[in-house]
Amino acid sequence: MDINNNGINPMLSENSKKLVISISYDKKNEFNKLLENLDKLTEQYYGITNNTDIKIWLTDKEFLIPPPTFKK
């Protein structure tokens, strides 16, 4: 929806050239699938835009679990 929005819906991307796709992954468990997912994303994006120039922001997930607290 963002790719084909062309400024119609202000809640979506104004322009496909300004669109940034954010992908977050778990280094331990999901990194193996990252390349596969990037290939799928590129294929889908190309099918819609006839272009493979995609802005992607990659981040790794970190789940910080605080230590348990004990009441005295």
C-alpha positions in Angstrom: 0.0 0.0 0.0 2.9 2.4 0.8 4.5 1.8 -2.6 1.5 2.7 -4.7 0.1 5.4 -2.4 1.6 8.4 -4.2 0.6 10.8 -1.5 -3.1 9.9 -1.5 -3.2 8.6 2.1 -1.2 10.8 4.5 -0.7 7.9 6.9 1.3 6.0 4.2 4.5 6.8 2.3 4.3 9.9 0.2 6.5 8.4 -2.5 7.9 5.0 -3.1 11.4 6.6 -3.5 11.1 7.9 0.1 9.9 4.6 1.6 12.3 2.9 4.0 11.5 -0.7 5.0 12.6 -1.7 8.5 13.5 -5.3 9.2 14.5 -6.5 12.7 15.8 -9.9 13.4 17.2 -12.0 16.2 20.9 -12.7 15.5 20.8 -16.2 17.0 17.6 -17.6 15.6 16.6 -15.5 12.5 19.8 -14.5 10.8 19.7 -17.7 8.7 16.4 -16.5 7.2 17.5 -12.9 6.7 18.9 -13.5 3.2 15.9 -15.5 2.2 13.6 -12.8 3.4 15.6 -10.1 1.6 15.4 -12.1 -1.6 11.6 -12.4 -1.2 11.3 -8.7 -0.4 13.4 -7.7 -3.5 11.3 -10.0 -5.7 8.0 -8.6 -4.5 9.2 -5.0 -4.7 10.5 -5.6 -8.2 7.1 -7.1 -9.2 5.4 -3.9 -8.1 7.9 -1.2 -9.1 10.1 -2.9 -11.8 13.0 -1.6 -9.7 15.3 -3.3 -7.1 16.5 0.0 -5.5 15.1 -0.5 -2.0 16.0 1.4 1.1 16.2 -1.1 4.0 17.0 -0.5 7.6 18.3 -3.6 9.4 18.3 -3.9 13.1 18.8 -6.7 15.5 16.4 -7.5 18.2 17.6 -7.5 21.8 15.4 -8.5 24.5 16.7 -7.3 27.8 15.1 -9.2 30.6 15.6 -7.6 34.0 16.8 -9.8 36.8 14.1 -10.9 39.3 13.5 -8.7 42.2 12.8 -10.2 45.6 10.9 -8.5 48.3 12.5 -8.6 51.7 
